């Protein structure tokens, strides 16, 4: 089992920046992927970006060039640095971790943090 906790959400003006953090605890040796998703009410959860073992990062086109994921594998922490924020970035942001034991894979979600971009 892995527990996941996000922090750093809040209210920011358009064009501003915000940094989210996610800490994983528990069976962290099995983690091979830590990702960020976001969700707006009544819409499906949207993938934002991922950091895999070996520091491979990928981003959704909607955030590429504005968001940066960094991962400290030793501390099981992943950050989401968001810059040039737009009102359409307003959402609840979730951290998701994937674990692997042999041929068995599991995923774990955090509770999410609210990010509101508004003047």
Protein Blocks (a to p, Z undefined) as FASTA:
>chain_A
ZZdddehiacddehiacddddddehjfllpcbdcdddddehiacddfbdcdehiiacddf
klgojaccdddfknopacdddehiafklgccddddddddehjaccddddebiaddddZZ
